[in-house]
Amino acid sequence: ANPDPNTCLGVFGLSLYTTERDLREVFSRYGPLTGVNVVYDQRTGRSRGFAFVYFERIDDSKEAMEHANGMELDGRRIRVDYSITKRAHTPTPGIYMGRPTQ
């Protein structure tokens, strides 16, 4: 998929030790942020290796994607792309609940 430019960037290939604070420090260079969300495994509490960074302005997210894509962060080369979704997904229990019944 080739998502349209928007204010939400997906950041992939993160080290398990990269924190929201680290990402805020890197991405706030490109403009004001409205939020940073590292995705954690619900059972283990460990990072799943990706995060979402939310900018106030699309122009800032474009600049961040151009400059941060491929950069090294905590010893890992990261990939930055526009998020396909415009908002966070609704939380789920993290386990298969079976086929819905009528």
Secondary structure, DSSP 8 states (H G I E B T S, - for coil): ------SEEEEES--TT--HHHHHHHHGGGS-EEEEEEEE-TTT--EEEEEEEEES-HHHHHHHHHHHTT-EETTEE-EEEE-SSSS------SS---S---
